[in-house]
Amino acid sequence: MYKALIVEDDPMVAMINEQYVSKNKNFVVVRTCRNGQEALDFLLSSDGKDVDLVIMDVFMPYLSGIETLKKIREEKIKCEVIMVTAANDPATLEETMHLGVLDFLIKPFAYERFQVALEKFMNNAEAFRGATQTIDQSYVDSLISNNGNTHTNNESNLPKGIQQKTLGLITDYMKEKTGWVNGDQIAEDVGLSSVTVRHYMTYLMEIKKIHGEINYETGGRPSMLYKRGDL
């Protein structure tokens, strides 16, 4: 499980960010800091040395997000950084990119876009984890051009909007299910939004991997039920 640190001075935004991270079962939030200096002190402590991902605002008191990011790089702290900010000027984006941020989310952002950023982190982490002691040029090219996803052949065969990692998460879940299950239950169990699950289940039904039927016995609005097919 990956360890995440949230750095945000707005308590409401910090709470939302923590909820979004916690919905992804591959992550755990180890701490929330209110400013960059607090975050830096934590990262340099024994408790913060294992942090994998920092999700950080730009504008904060005491030490801004950019200043904190510079310090993280200077101290050679081994973690990825996602910037979450209301700043939408090109200069801020360019500076953070030069400092090696993994992603840049502009407030207000959608839950699905937040999960894409987490997925990008996991792709990178798993690509490096799976690398052999020596690498060749094709491995480097695939890593750089696909945001950490080295499974280019699998990705190229998927329609736009379908990611291999998310697809695998859902299909692995459905392989364990012998009966019918609704989309909301799938979303809750795998840590994705209902909209995302519906999109992927529609694709899986199109390729005959999942069976679907409409449940009219909900007492209200009908909902879709899904059952594993040829997975």
Secondary structure, DSSP 8 states (H G I E B T S, - for coil): -EEEEEE-S-HHHHHHHHHHHHTSTTEEEEEEESSHHHHHHHHTSTTTTT--EEEE-SS-SSS-HHHHHHHHHHTT---EEEEEES---HHHHHHHHHTT-SEEEESS--HHHHHHHHHHHHHHHHHHHT--SS--HHHHHHHHHTTT---HHHHHTS-TT--HHHHHHHHHHHHT--S-EEHHHHHHHHT--HHHHHHHHHHHHHTTSEEEEEE-TTSSS-EEEEEE---
